[in-house]
Amino acid sequence: MSKGFADIPTGTRSNAEAVRVPKTAELVARQIRNGIIRGELKDGDTLPAEAHLIAEFEVSRPTIREAVRILESEGLVTVSRGARGGARISSPNYEMIARAAGITLQAKGVTIGDLYEMRTLIEPPAARMVAERNSKAAVPVLRGLIDIELALISDRMAVSRRIAEFHQTMIELAGNQTLIMVAQALRGLVDEHLLLAQRRQADIDPEFSKRRLRFGLKSHTKLVDLIEAEDGPGAEAHWKAHMIAAGKVWLDQIGPDSVVELLG
């Protein structure tokens, strides 16, 4: 027969004693959080009045206020003060993840080289997934983005934004929600540093810039051709080579050892 906690010798009970019983406010916050996740409370909805919550959960006013503070710290409610104030629901979104990821990466001193290495790891397999799983839907979307890129080729800042959009859209078309979440968490950082690279080359010869951009956009076209052919291994291999080549240019402009910058 297994021993209960009371039967465990005192010297071996540290793990059992470390179990923490959640506070009542945490339990209330959990129930409201679950309602948001299940869609019972929708984005923009007003959280029921404090008196209603006190009656529903049979807890004190300080407990309800602490539960709301927990949800506010998680970004799941926004609280406005004053006579017409109250708590409104903020459904989970990618901005919450991106903000937390950006702050954490900067606090850890993560470099641009580290960030780009991660992109090189996740994007080629995503290209393969698009080719093998979603070719018919993906091809017109990606070709449309390439047309826009070509139309903006004389505007380096504008075309840089569209190039970033091409990368992000390709990942989204892979259809893996966890992969999309990771890419979205990095998106703001990637976009900002891509634009920074262009600003640092403000004096670059326009014709040279166009030639280099056209070369890159030909690579985009080749990727879409491989996706259209449903050639998963070919799409993955091509996009890996593209990411490595593009990374040499991109990182040279910023410096691979530069620290990820988000704040200020």
C-alpha positions in Angstrom: 0.0 0.0 0.0 1.4 3.4 -0.9 2.2 5.8 1.9 0.3 9.0 2.6 2.1 12.3 3.1 1.8 11.8 6.9 3.7 8.5 6.7 6.6 10.0 4.7 9.7 10.6 7.0 10.2 14.3 7.7 13.5 14.4 5.9 12.0 13.3 2.6 8.8 15.5 2.5 10.3 18.7 1.0 8.6 18.1 -2.4 5.2 17.4 -0.8 5.5 20.5 1.3 6.4 22.6 -1.7 3.0 22.1 -3.3 1.2 25.4 -3.1 -2.6 25.7 -2.8 -3.8 28.4 -5.2 -5.3 31.5 -3.6 -9.0 32.1 -4.0 -8.3 35.1 -6.3 -6.2 32.8 -8.6 -9.1 30.3 -8.7 -11.5 33.1 -9.7 -9.1 34.4 -12.3 -8.7 30.9 -13.7 -12.5 30.5 -14.2 -12.8 33.9 -15.9 -9.7 33.1 -18.0 -11.2 29.8 -19.1 -14.4 31.7 -20.1 -12.3 34.0 -22.3 -10.4 31.1 -23.9 -13.6 29.2 -24.6 -15.1 32.3 -26.2 -17.9 32.7 -23.6 -16.4 36.2 -22.9 -15.5 37.9 -26.2 -13.1 40.6 -27.1 -14.5 44.0 -26.1 -17.1 42.6 -23.7 -17.5 44.3 -20.4 -16.7 42.1 -17.4 -19.7 41.8 -15.1 -20.0 44.4 -12.4 -18.0 43.8 -9.2 -21.2 43.2 -7.2 -22.3 40.5 -9.7 -18.9 38.8 -9.5 -18.9 38.8 -5.7 -22.3 37.1 -5.7 -21.5 34.7 -8.4 -18.2 33.5 -6.9 -19.2 34.0 -3.3 -16.0 35.8 -2.4 -15.0 39.2 -1.0 -14.5 42.4 -2.9 -10.7 42.4 -2.3 -10.6 38.8 -3.8 -12.4 39.9 -7.0 -10.2 43.0 -7.3 -7.1 40.8 -7.0 -8.5 38.4 -9.6 -9.0 41.3 -12.0 -5.5 42.5 -11.4 -4.1 39.0 -12.3 -6.1 39.0 -15.5 -4.9 42.6 -16.3 -1.3 41.6 -15.8 -1.8 38.8 -18.3 -3.3 41.2 -20.8 -6.7 39.5 -20.8 -8.6 42.5 -19.4 -8.0 46.2 -19.7 -9.2 48.3 -16.8 -10.3 52.0 -17.0 -10.7 53.9 -13.9 -13.3 56.5 -12.9 -17.1 56.7 -12.7 -17.5 55.1 -16.2 -14.6 52.8 -15.7 -14.6 49.0 -15.7 -12.9 46.0 -17.0 -13.1 45.0 -20.7 -12.1 41.6 -22.2 -9.0 41.5 -24.4 -9.0 38.2 -26.1 -5.6 36.4 -26.4 -3.7 37.6 -29.5 -0.3 37.4 -31.1 0.6 40.9 -29.9 0.7 39.7 -26.3 3.3 37.0 -27.3 5.3 39.3 -29.5 5.6 41.9 -26.7 6.7 39.4 -24.1 9.1 37.7 -26.5 10.7 41.0 -27.5 11.2 42.2 -24.0 12.6 38.8 -22.9 15.0 38.5 -25.8 16.3 42.0 -25.2 16.7 41.3 -21.5 18.7 38.2 -22.3 21.0 40.1 -24.6 20.0 38.0 -27.7 21.8 39.0 -30.8 20.5 39.7 -34.3 22.5 36.7 -35.5 20.7 34.5 -33.0 17.3 35.8 -34.2 18.1 35.2 -37.8 19.5 31.7 -37.1 16.1 30.9 -35.6 14.3 32.1 -38.8 16.7 30.0 -40.9 15.7 26.9 -38.8 11.9 27.4 -39.1 11.2 28.9 -42.5 12.6 26.1 -44.9 10.5 23.4 -43.2 7.5 25.7 -43.4 8.1 26.1 -47.2 8.1 22.3 -47.5 4.8 22.1 -45.6 3.2 24.7 -47.9 4.3 22.7 -51.0 3.0 19.4 -49.6 -0.1 20.5 -47.9 -1.4 23.8 -49.2 0.0 24.3 -52.7 -3.2 25.3 -54.6 -4.3 27.9 -52.1 -0.8 29.3 -51.4 0.4 29.9 -55.0 -2.0 32.7 -56.0 -1.5 34.4 -52.7 2.3 34.3 -52.9 2.4 35.3 -56.6 0.2 38.3 -55.7 2.7 39.4 -53.1 5.6 39.0 -55.6 3.7 41.3 -58.0 3.5 43.9 -55.3 7.2 43.6 -54.4 8.1 44.1 -58.0 5.9 47.2 -58.3 7.6 48.7 -55.3 11.2 47.8 -56.2 12.3 51.5 -56.5 11.2 52.2 -52.9 13.6 50.2 -50.7 11.7 50.8 -47.4 8.3 49.9 -48.9 9.6 46.8 -50.7 11.4 45.7 -47.5 8.0 45.7 -45.7 6.5 43.5 -48.5 9.4 41.1 -48.4 8.8 40.7 -44.6 5.1 40.1 -45.4 6.1 37.4 -48.0 8.1 35.5 -45.4 5.3 35.8 -42.8 2.5 34.8 -45.2 4.5 31.8 -46.4 4.7 30.6 -42.8 1.0 31.2 -42.1 0.2 29.2 -45.3 1.9 26.2 -43.7 -1.1 25.9 -41.4 0.7 24.9 -38.2 -0.7 27.1 -35.5 2.3 26.6 -33.1 4.7 27.6 -35.9 2.6 30.6 -36.7 2.7 31.7 -33.1 6.5 31.5 -32.9 6.8 33.4 -36.2 4.4 36.1 -35.0 6.3 36.4 -31.7 9.4 37.2 -33.8 7.7 39.2 -36.5 8.0 42.7 -35.0 11.6 42.3 -34.2 12.4 40.9 -37.6 10.5 43.6 -39.4 12.2 46.4 -37.4 15.7 45.1 -37.9 15.1 44.6 -41.7 14.0 48.2 -42.0 17.0 49.3 -39.9 19.3 47.5 -42.3 17.8 49.5 -45.2 18.2 52.8 -43.3 21.8 52.1 -42.6 22.4 51.8 -46.3 20.7 55.0 -47.2 23.5 56.0 -49.6 23.5 52.8 -51.5 23.5 53.2 -55.3 19.8 52.8 -56.4 20.5 50.7 -59.5 22.7 48.3 -57.4 19.9 48.1 -54.9 17.4 47.3 -57.6 19.6 44.6 -59.1 20.1 43.0 -55.7 16.4 43.1 -54.9 15.4 41.7 -58.3 17.8 38.8 -57.6 16.1 38.2 -54.3 12.6 38.4 -55.8 13.6 35.8 -58.5 14.3 33.5 -55.6 10.8 34.2 -54.3 9.4 33.3 -57.7 11.4 30.1 -57.8 10.1 29.1 -54.3 6.5 29.6 -55.6 7.3 27.5 -58.7 8.5 24.7 -56.4 5.4 25.0 -54.2 3.2 24.9 -57.3 4.9 21.7 -58.4 4.2 20.3 -54.8 8.0 19.7 -54.5 8.4 19.8 -50.7 12.0 18.7 -50.5 12.9 21.1 -53.3 11.1 24.0 -51.7 12.8 23.3 -48.4 16.3 23.1 -49.9 15.8 26.2 -52.0 14.5 28.3 -49.2 17.3 27.2 -46.9 19.9 28.3 -49.5 17.9 31.6 -49.9 17.8 32.3 -46.2 21.6 31.6 -45.8 22.4 33.9 -48.8 20.1 36.6 -47.7 21.3 36.4 -44.1 24.9 37.2 -45.2 23.7 40.5 -46.7 21.2 41.3 -44.0 23.5 40.6 -41.1 26.4 42.4 -42.7 24.3 45.6 -42.8 23.4 45.4 -39.1 26.1 43.3 -37.5 25.3 39.7 -36.3 26.5 40.6 -32.8 24.2 43.5 -32.4 21.8 43.0 -29.5 18.1 42.8 -30.3 16.6 46.2 -29.7 12.9 46.7 -28.9 12.5 49.3 -26.2 12.9 53.0 -27.1 
